[in-house]
Amino acid sequence: MTKTSWSRFSKLALACLVVLTALAAPVAAVSVGEEDVPSDAQVESKVTTSVTLNELYKNPQLESWTLAGSTELTDVTWTVTYYDQTGAKINQESFDGQNFSGATVAADDGTSKVEIRVAGTAPSVDSYKYDPAQTFDVIHLQQTREGGSSNDIETWTTHHYTEESQSARDALDESKAAVEGVNSDEAQASFDNAVSAFENGNFELATELANEAQTKAQQAEQSSQTQQMLIYAAGGLLAIAVVVGGVFYWRSQQSGYDKLG
Protein backbone atom coordinates (compact mmCIF):
# COMPACT_ATOMS: atom_id res chain seq x y z
CA MET A 1 0.00 0.00 0.00
CA THR A 2 1.42 3.39 -1.02
CA LYS A 3 1.84 6.28 1.39
CA THR A 4 -1.04 8.19 -0.27
CA SER A 5 -3.38 5.19 -0.11
CA TRP A 6 -2.47 4.59 3.53
CA SER A 7 -3.19 8.24 4.35
CA ARG A 8 -6.61 8.05 2.69
CA PHE A 9 -7.36 4.78 4.49
CA SER A 10 -6.39 6.31 7.85
CA LYS A 11 -8.65 9.32 7.28
CA LEU A 12 -11.55 7.06 6.30
CA ALA A 13 -11.04 4.86 9.37
CA LEU A 14 -10.90 7.92 11.61
CA ALA A 15 -14.10 9.30 10.08
CA CYS A 16 -15.88 5.98 10.63
CA LEU A 17 -14.68 5.88 14.23
CA VAL A 18 -16.04 9.38 14.87
CA VAL A 19 -19.43 8.44 13.39
CA LEU A 20 -19.64 5.22 15.40
CA THR A 21 -18.66 7.04 18.59
CA ALA A 22 -21.34 9.65 18.01
CA LEU A 23 -23.96 6.97 17.42
CA ALA A 24 -22.91 4.96 20.47
CA ALA A 25 -22.73 7.91 22.86
CA PRO A 26 -25.93 8.53 24.82
CA VAL A 27 -27.72 11.75 23.93
CA ALA A 28 -27.88 14.06 26.90
CA ALA A 29 -31.30 15.38 27.85
CA VAL A 30 -32.16 18.84 29.17
CA SER A 31 -30.46 20.28 32.24
CA VAL A 32 -31.92 20.01 35.72
CA GLY A 33 -31.93 23.23 37.71
CA GLU A 34 -33.58 23.47 41.11
CA GLU A 35 -35.00 20.36 42.74
CA ASP A 36 -36.96 19.87 45.94
CA VAL A 37 -37.25 16.13 46.56
CA PRO A 38 -37.76 14.66 50.05
CA SER A 39 -35.22 12.05 51.12
CA ASP A 40 -37.75 10.21 53.32
CA ALA A 41 -41.51 9.79 53.43
CA GLN A 42 -43.74 7.80 55.77
CA VAL A 43 -46.18 5.44 54.07
CA GLU A 44 -49.58 7.09 53.42
CA SER A 45 -48.19 10.56 54.14
CA LYS A 46 -48.71 13.42 51.67
CA VAL A 47 -45.67 14.13 49.51
CA THR A 48 -44.99 17.13 47.29
CA THR A 49 -41.90 17.40 45.13
CA SER A 50 -40.78 19.76 42.39
CA VAL A 51 -38.08 19.86 39.74
CA THR A 52 -37.10 22.72 37.43
CA LEU A 53 -35.70 22.12 33.94
CA ASN A 54 -33.64 24.63 31.98
CA GLU A 55 -31.42 24.70 28.86
CA LEU A 56 -34.42 23.14 27.18
CA TYR A 57 -33.25 23.20 23.57
CA LYS A 58 -29.51 22.49 23.70
CA ASN A 59 -29.13 18.80 24.48
CA PRO A 60 -30.14 17.72 21.90
CA GLN A 61 -30.81 20.79 19.80
CA LEU A 62 -34.58 20.79 19.43
CA GLU A 63 -37.00 23.66 19.03
CA SER A 64 -39.95 21.64 20.28
CA TRP A 65 -40.41 18.44 22.27
CA THR A 66 -42.85 16.78 24.65
CA LEU A 67 -42.40 16.21 28.38
CA ALA A 68 -43.59 12.99 30.02
CA GLY A 69 -43.46 11.86 33.63
CA SER A 70 -44.25 8.98 35.94
CA THR A 71 -44.33 8.36 39.69
CA GLU A 72 -45.06 5.59 42.19
CA LEU A 73 -46.99 8.01 44.39
CA THR A 74 -50.73 7.37 44.56
CA ASP A 75 -53.63 9.85 44.25
CA VAL A 76 -51.40 11.96 42.04
CA THR A 77 -51.72 15.46 40.62
CA TRP A 78 -49.08 16.93 38.31
CA THR A 79 -48.65 20.65 37.70
CA VAL A 80 -46.42 21.80 34.84
CA THR A 81 -45.61 25.51 34.78
CA TYR A 82 -43.86 27.29 31.90
CA TYR A 83 -41.70 30.42 32.33
CA ASP A 84 -40.05 32.80 29.88
CA GLN A 85 -36.51 34.22 30.06
CA THR A 86 -37.59 36.95 32.50
CA GLY A 87 -39.03 34.39 34.91
CA ALA A 88 -42.63 35.35 34.15
CA LYS A 89 -45.19 32.54 34.03
CA ILE A 90 -46.61 32.09 30.55
CA ASN A 91 -48.66 28.89 30.92
CA GLN A 92 -49.66 26.14 33.34
CA GLU A 93 -51.13 22.66 32.86
CA SER A 94 -52.42 20.00 35.27
CA PHE A 95 -52.54 16.22 34.88
CA ASP A 96 -53.95 13.45 37.07
CA GLY A 97 -52.64 9.92 37.50
CA GLN A 98 -49.29 8.24 37.97
CA ASN A 99 -48.28 8.90 34.36
CA PHE A 100 -48.64 11.96 32.17
CA SER A 101 -47.52 13.02 28.70
CA GLY A 102 -48.34 15.67 26.17
CA ALA A 103 -46.77 18.68 27.90
CA THR A 104 -45.31 20.54 24.92
CA VAL A 105 -42.10 22.51 25.40
CA ALA A 106 -41.54 24.88 22.45
CA ALA A 107 -39.15 27.74 21.80
CA ASP A 108 -41.84 29.50 19.72
CA ASP A 109 -43.96 29.80 22.86
CA GLY A 110 -41.15 31.65 24.62
CA THR A 111 -40.64 28.86 27.14
CA SER A 112 -37.22 29.09 28.79
CA LYS A 113 -37.82 27.14 32.00
CA VAL A 114 -40.29 24.46 33.10
CA GLU A 115 -41.24 23.54 36.66
CA ILE A 116 -42.78 20.12 37.30
CA ARG A 117 -44.58 19.67 40.59
CA VAL A 118 -46.12 16.37 41.67
CA ALA A 119 -48.26 15.82 44.76
CA GLY A 120 -49.53 12.49 46.02
CA THR A 121 -49.44 9.86 48.75
CA ALA A 122 -46.38 7.77 49.65
CA PRO A 123 -47.00 4.15 48.61
CA SER A 124 -46.79 1.04 50.79
CA VAL A 125 -43.55 -0.94 50.90
CA ASP A 126 -43.47 -4.17 48.90
CA SER A 127 -40.03 -5.30 50.07
CA TYR A 128 -37.89 -3.98 52.91
CA LYS A 129 -34.13 -3.55 52.60
CA TYR A 130 -31.75 -2.41 55.31
CA ASP A 131 -28.69 -1.28 53.36
CA PRO A 132 -29.34 0.31 51.00
CA ALA A 133 -32.78 1.25 52.26
CA GLN A 134 -35.85 0.53 50.14
CA THR A 135 -36.99 3.42 47.95
CA PHE A 136 -39.70 4.29 45.46
CA ASP A 137 -39.63 6.45 42.33
CA VAL A 138 -41.09 9.75 43.43
CA ILE A 139 -40.62 11.33 40.00
CA HIS A 140 -39.25 10.19 36.65
CA LEU A 141 -39.08 12.55 33.67
CA GLN A 142 -38.58 11.89 29.97
CA GLN A 143 -38.01 14.05 26.92
CA THR A 144 -39.96 12.59 23.99
CA ARG A 145 -39.77 13.59 20.35
CA GLU A 146 -41.86 13.15 17.24
CA GLY A 147 -41.41 9.63 15.96
CA GLY A 148 -41.46 8.00 19.39
CA SER A 149 -37.81 8.36 20.43
CA SER A 150 -37.15 9.55 23.97
CA ASN A 151 -34.40 10.46 26.43
CA ASP A 152 -34.53 9.88 30.17
CA ILE A 153 -34.00 13.18 31.94
CA GLU A 154 -33.60 11.81 35.46
CA THR A 155 -35.24 9.67 38.14
CA TRP A 156 -35.56 10.82 41.75
CA THR A 157 -36.16 8.30 44.53
CA THR A 158 -37.32 8.59 48.14
CA HIS A 159 -36.94 6.21 51.08
CA HIS A 160 -40.36 5.18 52.39
CA TYR A 161 -41.08 3.59 55.74
CA THR A 162 -43.66 2.83 58.41
CA GLU A 163 -43.43 3.88 62.03
CA GLU A 164 -42.58 0.29 63.01
CA SER A 165 -39.94 -0.18 60.32
CA GLN A 166 -38.26 3.13 61.16
CA SER A 167 -38.09 2.21 64.85
CA ALA A 168 -36.43 -1.10 63.93
CA ARG A 169 -34.05 0.68 61.54
CA ASP A 170 -33.01 3.10 64.29
CA ALA A 171 -32.23 0.11 66.55
CA LEU A 172 -30.22 -1.51 63.75
CA ASP A 173 -28.25 1.68 63.09
CA GLU A 174 -27.33 2.00 66.77
CA SER A 175 -26.43 -1.68 66.96
CA LYS A 176 -24.34 -1.51 63.78
CA ALA A 177 -22.19 1.28 65.21
CA ALA A 178 -21.50 -0.81 68.33
CA VAL A 179 -20.82 -4.07 66.44
CA GLU A 180 -18.42 -2.45 63.97
CA GLY A 181 -16.35 -1.12 66.85
CA VAL A 182 -15.45 -4.56 68.24
CA ASN A 183 -14.27 -7.93 66.98
CA SER A 184 -17.06 -10.23 68.13
CA ASP A 185 -18.43 -13.07 66.01
CA GLU A 186 -21.40 -13.48 68.37
CA ALA A 187 -22.36 -9.81 68.12
CA GLN A 188 -22.00 -9.88 64.33
CA ALA A 189 -24.15 -13.02 64.06
CA SER A 190 -26.92 -11.43 66.13
CA PHE A 191 -26.75 -8.29 64.00
CA ASP A 192 -26.95 -10.30 60.76
CA ASN A 193 -30.01 -12.11 62.13
CA ALA A 194 -31.55 -8.75 63.03
CA VAL A 195 -31.08 -7.53 59.45
CA SER A 196 -32.71 -10.71 58.10
CA ALA A 197 -35.67 -10.24 60.43
CA PHE A 198 -36.00 -6.61 59.32
CA GLU A 199 -35.97 -7.49 55.62
CA ASN A 200 -38.63 -10.14 56.28
CA GLY A 201 -40.85 -7.48 57.85
CA ASN A 202 -40.54 -8.83 61.42
CA PHE A 203 -39.66 -5.51 63.05
CA GLU A 204 -40.25 -6.56 66.66
CA LEU A 205 -37.81 -9.47 66.33
CA ALA A 206 -35.37 -7.26 64.41
CA THR A 207 -35.37 -4.76 67.28
CA GLU A 208 -34.82 -7.50 69.89
CA LEU A 209 -31.92 -9.01 67.94
CA ALA A 210 -30.40 -5.59 67.29
CA ASN A 211 -30.46 -4.83 71.02
CA GLU A 212 -28.97 -8.27 71.70
CA ALA A 213 -26.17 -7.61 69.21
CA GLN A 214 -25.46 -4.25 70.82
CA THR A 215 -25.32 -5.83 74.29
CA LYS A 216 -22.91 -8.53 73.07
CA ALA A 217 -20.76 -5.88 71.41
CA GLN A 218 -20.62 -3.85 74.62
CA GLN A 219 -19.75 -6.97 76.63
CA ALA A 220 -17.00 -7.84 74.15
CA GLU A 221 -15.63 -4.31 74.42
CA GLN A 222 -15.68 -4.46 78.24
CA SER A 223 -13.97 -7.86 78.16
CA SER A 224 -11.32 -6.49 75.83
CA GLN A 225 -10.75 -3.49 78.09
CA THR A 226 -10.53 -5.77 81.16
CA GLN A 227 -7.98 -8.00 79.43
CA GLN A 228 -6.00 -4.96 78.41
CA MET A 229 -6.01 -3.67 81.98
CA LEU A 230 -4.88 -7.07 83.27
CA ILE A 231 -2.05 -7.07 80.75
CA TYR A 232 -1.02 -3.59 81.85
CA ALA A 233 -1.29 -4.63 85.52
CA ALA A 234 0.79 -7.77 84.92
CA GLY A 235 3.35 -5.70 83.09
CA GLY A 236 3.44 -3.23 85.96
CA LEU A 237 3.86 -5.99 88.55
CA LEU A 238 6.65 -7.52 86.50
CA ALA A 239 8.39 -4.17 86.29
CA ILE A 240 8.05 -3.70 90.07
CA ALA A 241 9.36 -7.23 90.67
CA VAL A 242 12.37 -6.53 88.48
CA VAL A 243 13.09 -3.29 90.34
CA VAL A 244 12.66 -4.89 93.79
CA GLY A 245 14.75 -7.88 92.76
CA GLY A 246 17.43 -5.53 91.51
CA VAL A 247 17.44 -3.64 94.80
CA PHE A 248 17.74 -6.84 96.84
CA TYR A 249 20.52 -8.07 94.59
CA TRP A 250 22.36 -4.77 94.92
CA ARG A 251 22.03 -4.82 98.71
CA SER A 252 23.22 -8.41 98.89
CA GLN A 253 26.24 -7.48 96.85
CA GLN A 254 26.93 -4.52 99.12
CA SER A 255 26.68 -6.73 102.21
CA GLY A 256 29.21 -9.11 100.68
CA TYR A 257 31.66 -6.30 100.07
CA ASP A 258 31.26 -5.05 103.68
CA LYS A 259 32.13 -8.48 105.10
CA LEU A 260 35.19 -8.74 102.91
CA GLY A 261 36.26 -5.30 104.03
BELURMO-V652021 format. One record per backbone hydrogen bond with DSSP energy under -1.0 kcal/mol. CO is the residue of the C=O (numbers start at 1). NH is the residue of the N-H. E is the energy in kcal/mol with one decimal. If there is no record, write none. Layout:
# BELURMO-V652021
CO&NH&E + CO&NH&E
This chain:
# BELURMO-V652021
2&6&-2.6 + 3&7&-2.0 + 4&8&-2.3 + 5&9&-2.5 + 6&10&-2.4 + 7&11&-2.2 + 8&12&-2.3 + 9&13&-2.6 + 10&14&-2.4 + 11&15&-2.3 + 12&16&-2.4 + 13&17&-2.2 + 14&18&-2.2 + 15&19&-2.2 + 16&20&-2.7 + 17&21&-2.4 + 18&22&-2.2 + 19&23&-2.2 + 20&24&-2.3 + 21&25&-2.2 + 31&54&-2.3 + 34&52&-3.1 + 36&50&-1.6 + 39&159&-2.3 + 41&161&-1.4 + 42&45&-2.2 + 45&122&-2.6 + 47&120&-2.5 + 49&118&-2.6 + 50&36&-3.2 + 51&116&-3.3 + 52&33&-3.4 + 53&114&-2.1 + 54&31&-1.5 + 60&62&-1.2 + 63&107&-2.9 + 65&105&-3.3 + 66&144&-3.2 + 67&103&-1.5 + 68&142&-2.8 + 69&100&-2.4 + 70&140&-2.2 + 74&121&-2.8 + 76&97&-1.7 + 77&119&-2.3 + 78&95&-2.0 + 79&117&-2.7 + 80&93&-2.7 + 81&115&-2.7 + 82&90&-2.7 + 82&91&-1.2 + 83&112&-3.6 + 83&113&-1.8 + 84&87&-1.7 + 88&84&-2.3 + 91&82&-2.8 + 93&80&-2.9 + 95&78&-3.6 + 98&71&-1.6 + 100&69&-2.3 + 103&67&-3.2 + 105&65&-2.3 + 106&111&-1.3 + 107&110&-1.8 + 113&83&-2.9 + 114&53&-3.2 + 115&81&-2.7 + 116&51&-2.3 + 117&79&-2.8 + 118&49&-2.4 + 119&77&-2.2 + 120&47&-3.2 + 121&74&-2.2 + 122&44&-2.2 + 129&134&-1.0 + 136&158&-2.1 + 137&72&-2.9 + 139&156&-3.0 + 140&70&-2.1 + 141&153&-2.5 + 142&68&-2.2 + 143&151&-2.6 + 144&66&-2.8 + 145&148&-2.0 + 149&145&-2.7 + 151&143&-3.1 + 154&141&-2.2 + 156&138&-1.8 + 156&139&-1.6 + 158&136&-2.0 + 159&41&-2.2 + 161&43&-3.2 + 162&166&-2.4 + 163&167&-1.8 + 164&168&-2.0 + 165&169&-2.4 + 166&170&-2.4 + 167&171&-1.8 + 168&172&-2.3 + 169&173&-2.8 + 170&174&-2.1 + 171&175&-2.3 + 172&176&-3.0 + 173&177&-1.8 + 174&178&-1.4 + 175&179&-2.8 + 176&180&-2.5 + 179&182&-1.4 + 184&188&-2.1 + 185&189&-2.4 + 186&190&-2.1 + 187&191&-2.1 + 188&192&-2.6 + 189&193&-2.1 + 190&194&-1.9 + 191&195&-2.3 + 192&196&-2.1 + 193&197&-2.3 + 194&198&-2.3 + 195&199&-2.6 + 196&200&-1.1 + 197&202&-2.6 + 198&201&-1.8 + 201&203&-1.2 + 202&206&-2.1 + 203&207&-2.2 + 204&208&-2.0 + 205&209&-2.8 + 206&210&-2.2 + 207&211&-2.4 + 208&212&-2.2 + 209&213&-2.6 + 210&214&-2.2 + 211&215&-2.4 + 212&216&-2.5 + 213&217&-2.2 + 214&218&-2.4 + 215&219&-2.5 + 216&220&-2.5 + 217&221&-2.2 + 218&222&-2.5 + 219&223&-2.7 + 220&224&-2.3 + 221&225&-2.4 + 222&226&-2.6 + 223&227&-2.6 + 224&228&-2.2 + 225&229&-2.4 + 226&230&-2.5 + 227&231&-2.3 + 228&232&-2.5 + 229&233&-2.9 + 230&234&-3.0 + 231&235&-2.6 + 232&236&-2.5 + 233&237&-2.8 + 234&238&-2.4 + 235&239&-2.2 + 236&240&-2.5 + 237&241&-2.9 + 238&242&-2.4 + 239&243&-2.3 + 240&244&-3.2 + 241&245&-2.9 + 242&246&-2.2 + 243&247&-2.3 + 244&248&-2.7 + 245&249&-2.4 + 246&250&-2.5 + 247&251&-2.7 + 248&252&-2.5 + 249&253&-2.1 + 250&254&-2.2 + 251&255&-2.6 + 252&256&-1.8 + 253&257&-1.9 + 254&258&-2.1 + 255&259&-2.0 + 256&260&-1.8 + 257&261&-1.9
